[in-house]
Amino acid sequence: MDAHLIEFISLLVRWLHIIAGIAWIGSSFYFIWLDNSLEAPPPDSEAAKKGVAGELWAVHGGGFYNPQKYAVAPASLPDKLHWFKWEAYTTWLSGTALLVLVYWLNAQTMMVDATVASLTTWQAVGIGLASMIGSWVVYDGLCRSPLGKRDALLGVVVFAWMTALAWGLAHAFGGRAAFIHVGTSIGTIMVANVAMVIIPGQRKMVEAMRVGKLPDPIYGKRGKQRSVHNNYFTLPVLFIMISNHYASTYSHPHAWAVLALFSLAAVSIRHFFNRRHKGVIEWRYPIFGAALLGVVAWWTTPHLAPLPKVNGPVTFDQVRAIVGQRCVTCHSPAPTFAGITAPPAGVLLHTPEAIAQNAQRLYQQVVVTRIMPLGNVTQITDYERAQVAAWIADGAKTK
C-alpha cells in the first residue's frame, strides 16, 4: 500500500508539473511574441500621448484584443493588475518535489552509477542540491557584472557555464540523473529570475506609482532581460524532460556534450522564432539548429565494443533465467528492488509472454545501448547480453 501511495503521489505531482509548465512556457512564448510584435503608435495619437510605446490588434476565439505596452508605466495605477508568477512557482515546486520523490529518495538506484563515481546517498543529494543553488549564484553574478550589459557575450558565457556544469555532473552521476540535474539547475535559474528579479522589480515600480513617483525604468529593463533569458532556456529544459526516454542521448560516453549540442540547437531555433516575431526572417538559425541535430543523430549512433560470440543456439529458458536474475527485480508487477515502486516505463518481464512481447525493447536497452540494467546494478555480463541478442536474432521464440 505504501508503495502504491508513493507511486500515486508521484503521478499527481508529475501531472501538476506538466500542467504548470505548459502554463509558464506558454506565457513566456506569448509575451515574447507580444513584445516583439508591438508597433509604435503615431506620435500624435492618444496612445502616444499616454506614454504607450507599442501596441497591436489581434483576434482570437471570436474576440478582438488591443494590448498596449507603456514605455515605463501608465500615468495612474489601474484598480486591478494581473501578475504572472504562480505558473513559475508551481512548476518549480512540483518539479523539485518530483526530483526528491524519483531521484533523491532513491539516490543509490537513480543517481549513483558505480562505474562513474562511488557516492553515498547524502553525497549524491548534496551534489544535486549544490548544482541547483550554485547555478543561480553563478548566473546571477554574471548578469549583475559588467558582462550583463553585453547580451550576446553574456549568452555565450552562460552557455559555457551550463556546459561545464553538465560535464561535472556527468562525472558524478549516471546519465539520466546528470541530465535531470542540469534541467533542475536551469529551472532554478528561471524561477529565481521571476522570484528575485522580475517580481521584486515590478513591485518597486508599483510602489513608486502608489506614492506618486515615476518608476525607475531600470527595473523594467532588468525584468525584460531575465524574461528573455527564460524564454531561451525553455527548449533545452523541455528536451531534458523527455530525454530520459531516449537512452542514446544520456548513455553516450560524452553525454554532457550531446546535451550541449541539443541545447545549442534549441537556442538557435528559438532565436529564429524570436527574430521572426520582429519581422526578420533569418533561415541560417534553424538551418544551423537542424545541422547540429543531424550531427547528434550521427554521433549518438551506438558504437559499442562487440559482444562475445555465443556458441550454439540460445533457448528461451536460458534467456528467461537471465531476465529473471537481472531484470525482473524491477520489471514485475511488484518490484523487489529497493526504491522501485512500479516497473520502469511500465515494462513487465515476469512471464514468457511479457518477455516475448518486449523482445525489441530488451534488444534496444540491453544489447544496443546497454543502458539497462541501470548502472548495471544487477551485474549482467557481456556474454549474457550476447545470449539475449542471439535469441532475438533467432526470432525470439518461447518454445
Backbone torsions as a table, in degrees:
resi	resn	phi	psi	omega
1	MET	NA	-42.5	179.2
2	ASP	-61.2	-42.6	-179.9
3	ALA	-63.0	-42.1	179.0
4	HIS	-64.8	-40.2	-179.6
5	LEU	-62.6	-43.9	178.6
6	ILE	-62.5	-42.9	179.4
7	GLU	-63.4	-40.4	-178.3
8	PHE	-70.2	-38.9	176.2
9	ILE	-62.3	-42.5	177.8
10	SER	-59.9	-41.3	177.9
11	LEU	-60.0	-47.0	-178.6
12	LEU	-65.3	-40.6	179.9
13	VAL	-66.7	-40.8	178.3
14	ARG	-63.7	-41.4	177.7
15	TRP	-60.3	-47.9	177.8
16	LEU	-60.4	-41.4	-178.8
17	HIS	-61.5	-42.8	179.6
18	ILE	-66.3	-43.7	-179.5
19	ILE	-62.4	-48.5	-179.5
20	ALA	-64.9	-38.6	179.3
21	GLY	-63.7	-40.1	177.2
22	ILE	-61.1	-44.4	-179.5
23	ALA	-62.8	-42.5	-177.4
24	TRP	-69.2	-50.0	-178.8
25	ILE	-66.5	-37.7	177.7
26	GLY	-61.1	-42.9	178.6
27	SER	-67.7	-35.0	177.5
28	SER	-63.3	-48.1	178.5
29	PHE	-61.0	-42.8	-177.1
30	TYR	-65.2	-47.3	-175.3
31	PHE	-70.8	-31.8	174.5
32	ILE	-67.8	-41.8	175.4
33	TRP	-59.8	-46.4	-178.5
34	LEU	-60.2	-48.0	-177.2
35	ASP	-63.0	-38.7	-178.3
36	ASN	-78.9	-15.8	-176.7
37	SER	-99.2	-6.7	-178.7
38	LEU	-65.7	144.6	175.9
39	GLU	-120.4	139.1	-178.9
40	ALA	-65.5	134.5	178.4
41	PRO	-72.8	160.1	176.6
42	PRO	-55.2	142.0	-176.2
43	PRO	-55.6	-32.0	-176.5
44	ASP	-96.3	9.5	-178.8
45	SER	-80.6	161.9	177.9
46	GLU	-62.4	-37.5	179.8
47	ALA	-62.0	-44.9	179.5
48	ALA	-62.8	-40.0	179.3
49	LYS	-64.6	-27.2	178.6
50	LYS	-82.1	-5.4	-179.7
51	GLY	95.2	15.2	178.8
52	VAL	-74.1	125.4	-179.5
53	ALA	-89.7	-26.3	-179.4
54	GLY	-163.2	152.9	178.6
55	GLU	-153.6	168.7	174.3
56	LEU	-157.1	162.4	173.9
57	TRP	-111.1	137.4	179.7
58	ALA	-141.1	156.2	175.9
59	VAL	-125.8	134.1	-178.9
60	HIS	-158.5	133.8	175.9
61	GLY	60.4	30.3	178.0
62	GLY	84.4	6.5	-179.3
63	GLY	-126.2	157.0	178.1
64	PHE	-104.7	138.4	-177.5
65	TYR	-128.1	148.4	-179.6
66	ASN	-135.5	70.2	178.8
67	PRO	-68.0	145.0	179.0
68	GLN	-132.3	146.8	176.2
69	LYS	-122.1	130.1	-179.9
70	TYR	-86.7	149.1	179.6
71	ALA	-57.8	-42.0	175.7
72	VAL	-129.7	-63.1	-178.1
73	ALA	-162.9	159.0	176.3
74	PRO	-70.1	167.0	-178.3
75	ALA	-64.8	-33.4	178.3
76	SER	-135.7	152.9	-177.0
77	LEU	-79.2	128.9	178.9
78	PRO	-69.2	159.8	-179.3
79	ASP	-66.3	-37.6	-179.2
80	LYS	-120.2	125.4	-178.9
81	LEU	-126.6	122.0	-178.7
82	HIS	-86.9	133.3	178.7
83	TRP	-111.1	144.1	178.0
84	PHE	-114.1	98.7	-178.6
85	LYS	-147.1	-34.9	-173.7
86	TRP	-68.4	-25.2	174.6
87	GLU	-60.3	-44.0	-179.8
88	ALA	-67.4	-48.1	-177.4
89	TYR	-62.9	-42.7	-178.9
90	THR	-67.1	-38.7	178.2
91	THR	-61.7	-46.4	-177.6
92	TRP	-69.1	-43.1	-178.5
93	LEU	-63.8	-44.3	179.6
94	SER	-69.0	-37.7	178.0
95	GLY	-65.3	-40.3	178.2
96	THR	-67.9	-38.0	175.9
97	ALA	-60.5	-41.3	177.1
98	LEU	-64.0	-41.2	178.7
99	LEU	-57.7	-43.0	179.5
100	VAL	-67.2	-47.9	-176.6
101	LEU	-64.3	-44.1	-172.4
102	VAL	-88.4	-41.1	-172.7
103	TYR	-104.9	-55.0	-172.3
104	TRP	-67.8	-37.2	178.7
105	LEU	-75.6	-13.5	177.8
106	ASN	-126.7	41.9	-171.4
107	ALA	-57.1	-41.2	-176.8
108	GLN	-67.0	-24.4	178.1
109	THR	-93.3	-46.2	-170.0
110	MET	-94.1	-17.9	-175.7
111	MET	-117.6	-45.2	-173.1
112	VAL	-82.6	127.7	173.8
113	ASP	-124.2	110.7	-174.9
114	ALA	-60.2	-23.8	178.4
115	THR	-76.4	-12.9	178.4
116	VAL	-101.6	-55.3	179.3
117	ALA	-161.0	139.5	178.0
118	SER	-90.0	107.0	-176.9
119	LEU	-123.5	147.4	170.1
120	THR	-78.6	167.2	178.8
121	THR	-57.5	-46.0	-177.2
122	TRP	-68.5	-33.0	175.8
123	GLN	-65.4	-44.0	-179.9
124	ALA	-63.4	-47.4	179.8
125	VAL	-64.4	-39.1	179.2
126	GLY	-62.7	-41.8	177.1
127	ILE	-64.0	-42.3	179.2
128	GLY	-61.2	-45.9	179.7
129	LEU	-65.3	-41.7	179.7
130	ALA	-63.6	-35.2	179.7
131	SER	-65.0	-36.4	179.4
132	MET	-69.6	-50.2	-178.4
133	ILE	-69.3	-44.8	-178.1
134	GLY	-62.2	-36.0	179.9
135	SER	-62.2	-43.1	179.0
136	TRP	-64.8	-43.3	-178.5
137	VAL	-60.5	-45.9	-179.9
138	VAL	-66.4	-48.4	-178.3
139	TYR	-60.9	-48.7	-178.7
140	ASP	-62.3	-38.5	177.2
141	GLY	-62.7	-40.0	178.2
142	LEU	-64.4	-41.8	-178.7
143	CYS	-66.3	-33.9	-178.2
144	ARG	-85.1	-10.9	178.9
145	SER	-80.1	171.7	175.5
146	PRO	-54.7	-24.0	177.9
147	LEU	-62.6	-26.9	-178.4
148	GLY	-63.5	-16.3	179.1
149	LYS	-88.0	-2.9	-179.2
150	ARG	-121.7	89.1	-169.8
151	ASP	-56.9	-45.1	-176.6
152	ALA	-64.2	-46.8	-179.8
153	LEU	-66.9	-38.4	177.1
154	LEU	-60.1	-42.6	179.0
155	GLY	-60.6	-40.2	179.0
156	VAL	-64.1	-43.8	-178.0
157	VAL	-68.1	-41.3	178.0
158	VAL	-63.8	-41.4	177.4
159	PHE	-61.8	-41.3	178.6
160	ALA	-63.4	-40.1	179.0
161	TRP	-63.9	-45.1	-179.0
162	MET	-67.0	-32.1	175.8
163	THR	-67.3	-40.9	176.9
164	ALA	-63.2	-39.5	177.2
165	LEU	-62.2	-44.4	179.2
166	ALA	-60.4	-41.5	178.1
167	TRP	-61.3	-45.4	-178.9
168	GLY	-64.8	-44.2	-179.5
169	LEU	-67.6	-32.6	177.7
170	ALA	-67.5	-18.9	177.0
171	HIS	-98.2	7.9	177.2
172	ALA	-119.1	-38.8	-174.5
173	PHE	-117.2	171.5	166.8
174	GLY	-67.5	165.1	-172.3
175	GLY	-57.2	-47.4	-177.6
176	ARG	-64.5	-42.2	-179.9
177	ALA	-66.1	-37.6	178.5
178	ALA	-63.1	-46.3	179.8
179	PHE	-59.9	-49.8	-174.1
180	ILE	-65.5	-30.6	179.1
181	HIS	-77.3	-27.1	169.4
182	VAL	-65.4	-41.7	178.4
183	GLY	-62.3	-44.1	-180.0
184	THR	-69.3	-28.9	176.1
185	SER	-67.8	-44.5	176.9
186	ILE	-63.9	-42.5	178.4
187	GLY	-60.8	-37.0	177.8
188	THR	-66.4	-40.9	175.7
189	ILE	-60.0	-44.4	-177.0
190	MET	-64.0	-46.6	-178.1
191	VAL	-71.7	-32.6	177.2
192	ALA	-68.2	-33.3	174.0
193	ASN	-57.5	-42.1	-179.9
194	VAL	-70.6	-51.0	-171.7
195	ALA	-74.9	-29.5	-171.6
196	MET	-112.9	-9.1	179.8
197	VAL	-127.9	-57.2	-173.1
198	ILE	-67.3	-54.9	-177.6
199	ILE	-66.3	-46.1	177.3
200	PRO	-59.0	-38.9	178.1
201	GLY	-63.7	-42.2	178.5
202	GLN	-65.5	-37.2	178.6
203	ARG	-63.9	-40.2	178.9
204	LYS	-65.2	-36.4	177.4
205	MET	-66.4	-41.8	178.9
206	VAL	-66.1	-43.5	179.7
207	GLU	-61.4	-39.0	178.5
208	ALA	-62.9	-41.2	-179.9
209	MET	-66.9	-34.5	-178.4
210	ARG	-66.9	-26.0	178.1
211	VAL	-101.6	12.3	174.5
212	GLY	82.5	19.2	179.9
213	LYS	-103.4	157.1	175.5
214	LEU	-81.1	124.5	-178.7
215	PRO	-60.7	146.1	176.4
216	ASP	-74.1	119.8	-177.1
217	PRO	-64.9	-13.4	-178.8
218	ILE	-61.6	-32.4	-179.5
219	TYR	-68.3	-37.3	176.1
220	GLY	-65.9	-39.7	179.7
221	LYS	-66.0	-43.1	179.2
222	ARG	-64.5	-43.6	-179.9
223	GLY	-62.2	-40.7	179.2
224	LYS	-64.3	-42.2	-179.7
225	GLN	-61.0	-47.1	-178.6
226	ARG	-68.2	-34.7	178.0
227	SER	-63.7	-41.8	177.5
228	VAL	-65.0	-40.6	177.2
229	HIS	-58.8	-45.8	179.0
230	ASN	-59.0	-37.0	179.7
231	ASN	-62.3	-39.9	179.6
232	TYR	-74.7	-24.7	178.7
233	PHE	-73.8	-21.4	-169.4
234	THR	-60.4	-48.2	-175.2
235	LEU	-66.6	-42.0	174.0
236	PRO	-58.7	-39.3	179.5
237	VAL	-65.2	-41.9	178.7
238	LEU	-62.9	-39.3	176.5
239	PHE	-60.9	-45.1	-179.0
240	ILE	-61.1	-37.7	-178.7
241	MET	-62.2	-33.3	-178.1
242	ILE	-98.7	-11.5	-172.5
243	SER	-64.1	-25.8	-177.2
244	ASN	-65.2	-11.8	176.4
245	HIS	-87.6	-4.6	-173.0
246	TYR	-129.7	92.1	-172.7
247	ALA	-62.4	-24.6	-178.2
248	SER	-63.7	-18.2	179.0
249	THR	-87.0	-59.8	-173.4
250	TYR	-78.9	-15.0	179.6
251	SER	-93.4	-1.3	-179.6
252	HIS	-64.3	144.5	179.0
253	PRO	-56.7	-28.0	177.4
254	HIS	-119.3	55.2	-175.3
255	ALA	-59.4	-33.3	-179.8
256	TRP	-61.9	-37.6	179.2
257	ALA	-73.4	-35.1	175.7
258	VAL	-60.5	-44.2	178.5
259	LEU	-63.3	-40.5	179.2
260	ALA	-62.9	-42.2	-180.0
261	LEU	-67.6	-42.0	175.9
262	PHE	-59.6	-44.1	-178.2
263	SER	-64.9	-41.9	178.9
264	LEU	-63.8	-40.5	176.9
265	ALA	-63.0	-42.0	-179.6
266	ALA	-64.1	-43.4	179.5
267	VAL	-64.0	-40.5	-179.9
268	SER	-63.4	-43.2	179.2
269	ILE	-67.4	-40.6	177.4
270	ARG	-62.3	-38.1	-179.3
271	HIS	-65.0	-36.1	177.3
272	PHE	-58.4	-46.6	-178.7
273	PHE	-68.4	-38.1	178.3
274	ASN	-63.8	-39.1	176.9
275	ARG	-69.4	-38.2	-179.9
276	ARG	-62.6	-36.3	177.9
277	HIS	-61.3	-24.3	177.6
278	LYS	-88.5	2.1	-179.6
279	GLY	88.9	9.4	-179.6
280	VAL	-109.6	116.2	-179.8
281	ILE	-104.3	114.5	-179.0
282	GLU	-124.9	97.7	-174.4
283	TRP	-68.4	-13.3	-179.1
284	ARG	-62.5	-29.4	-177.5
285	TYR	-72.1	-50.4	176.4
286	PRO	-67.6	-30.3	177.2
287	ILE	-65.7	-43.2	176.7
288	PHE	-61.5	-44.6	178.7
289	GLY	-61.5	-43.7	179.4
290	ALA	-64.8	-37.8	178.4
291	ALA	-63.8	-41.6	177.8
292	LEU	-62.5	-43.0	179.0
293	LEU	-64.2	-34.4	175.1
294	GLY	-63.4	-41.4	177.4
295	VAL	-61.8	-43.4	-179.9
296	VAL	-64.7	-40.6	178.5
297	ALA	-58.6	-42.3	178.5
298	TRP	-70.3	-42.2	-173.9
299	TRP	-69.7	-31.9	-177.0
300	THR	-87.4	1.6	173.5
301	THR	-60.0	126.0	-175.5
302	PRO	-56.7	130.4	175.2
303	HIS	-133.4	62.4	-176.5
304	LEU	-89.7	161.2	178.5
305	ALA	-61.9	141.3	-179.1
306	PRO	-58.3	144.8	177.0
307	LEU	-80.6	157.7	-180.0
308	PRO	-61.0	155.1	177.7
309	LYS	-76.9	136.8	-179.9
310	VAL	-98.3	128.3	-180.0
311	ASN	-89.0	118.5	176.7
312	GLY	82.7	169.8	-179.9
313	PRO	-69.5	151.5	178.7
314	VAL	-105.3	125.4	-179.0
315	THR	-85.0	162.2	177.7
316	PHE	-64.8	-34.7	179.5
317	ASP	-60.6	-36.9	177.5
318	GLN	-65.7	-43.7	179.4
319	VAL	-66.2	-40.8	-179.7
320	ARG	-62.5	-36.9	178.3
321	ALA	-65.9	-41.4	178.1
322	ILE	-62.7	-48.6	-179.6
323	VAL	-62.6	-40.6	179.9
324	GLY	-62.6	-37.2	-178.5
325	GLN	-82.8	-35.6	-171.4
326	ARG	-103.2	-21.3	-169.5
327	CYS	-123.2	-34.1	-169.9
328	VAL	-69.0	-20.9	178.5
329	THR	-59.5	-25.6	176.1
330	CYS	-106.1	-41.5	-173.0
331	HIS	-94.8	65.2	175.4
332	SER	-142.7	164.3	-179.2
333	PRO	-58.0	-31.9	178.2
334	ALA	-128.6	83.5	-176.7
335	PRO	-56.5	141.4	178.5
336	THR	-103.8	-6.6	-179.9
337	PHE	-73.3	135.6	-176.4
338	ALA	-58.0	128.6	175.8
339	GLY	90.8	-12.2	179.2
340	ILE	-99.1	119.0	-176.4
341	THR	-103.2	-15.0	179.3
342	ALA	-153.0	152.3	-178.8
343	PRO	-58.2	125.0	-179.6
344	PRO	-55.3	132.5	179.9
345	ALA	60.2	13.5	179.1
346	GLY	73.4	12.1	-176.9
347	VAL	-83.4	124.1	178.5
348	LEU	-109.4	137.9	-178.4
349	LEU	-135.6	28.3	-172.4
350	HIS	-93.4	-6.3	179.2
351	THR	-131.2	160.9	177.1
352	PRO	-57.4	-40.4	-179.8
353	GLU	-64.3	-40.5	-179.3
354	ALA	-67.2	-39.0	179.1
355	ILE	-64.5	-45.7	179.7
356	ALA	-64.1	-41.4	-179.1
357	GLN	-62.6	-34.1	-177.3
358	ASN	-104.0	24.1	-177.4
359	ALA	-59.0	-43.6	-178.9
360	GLN	-68.1	-33.6	174.9
361	ARG	-65.6	-42.5	176.2
362	LEU	-57.1	-45.9	-178.3
363	TYR	-60.8	-45.4	-177.4
364	GLN	-65.3	-45.6	-172.3
365	GLN	-87.2	-33.6	-175.8
366	VAL	-93.1	-34.5	-174.1
367	VAL	-102.8	-48.2	-173.7
368	VAL	-77.5	-62.9	-178.6
369	THR	-84.1	-27.9	-178.1
370	ARG	58.7	29.2	178.9
371	ILE	-80.2	-18.2	179.1
372	MET	-112.6	145.2	-3.9
373	PRO	-61.9	145.6	-176.3
374	LEU	-56.7	121.3	-178.1
375	GLY	66.1	10.9	-175.3
376	ASN	47.8	46.1	-177.3
377	VAL	-66.0	-25.2	179.1
378	THR	-96.0	4.7	171.3
379	GLN	58.6	49.7	173.6
380	ILE	-67.6	142.8	-178.3
381	THR	-94.7	162.0	177.5
382	ASP	-64.1	-32.3	179.2
383	TYR	-67.7	-37.6	176.9
384	GLU	-66.5	-38.3	175.6
385	ARG	-61.4	-41.4	179.6
386	ALA	-64.9	-35.9	177.7
387	GLN	-64.6	-42.7	177.8
388	VAL	-61.7	-42.7	179.5
389	ALA	-62.1	-43.3	-179.0
390	ALA	-64.8	-40.6	179.1
391	TRP	-62.9	-43.1	-179.9
392	ILE	-68.1	-40.1	179.2
393	ALA	-62.9	-26.6	-179.0
394	ASP	-88.1	7.1	176.8
395	GLY	109.1	1.7	178.4
396	ALA	52.1	49.7	-177.4
397	LYS	-81.6	143.0	179.0
398	THR	-97.8	-6.8	178.6
399	LYS	-132.6	NA	NA
